[in-house]
Amino acid sequence: MSGYSHQSGFTLVEVLIALAIVGIALAAGMRALGLSVDGTRALQQRTLALQAVENRVAELRLSREMPAPGRRFQPCPQGGLDFVCEQVFADTINANFRLVTVRARLGAGPVLGELNGLLSVLP
């Protein structure tokens, strides 16, 4: 009889190497998933900011007021987020129109949405 037998299977080193490869692949997958979630959150914030500035410009047009030139800040919440809308009013060549720029931010953060438009008291 031979004292040396052949057993089929994996050695401990092979199993450890396979586990290390799987661990690295899972870590890379988790990183990619995290980046995807961050990108989706940023896109949602920008979309809601754009809706907030569109709503604010529509409100200004419907009020048919001619605000004095200058800068104003106003809360403009949208979709559960507390945006702050910066409104900049400027004169135009035609006295019947006023240029308005509305920018939405979350607190003191970067501008997430911006829209330019014209206001008029004319029907």
Secondary structure as UniProt FT lines:
FT   HELIX           12..63
FT   STRAND          70..75
FT   TURN            79..80
FT   STRAND          83..91
FT   TURN            95..96
FT   STRAND          97..106
FT   TURN            107..108
FT   STRAND          111..120
//
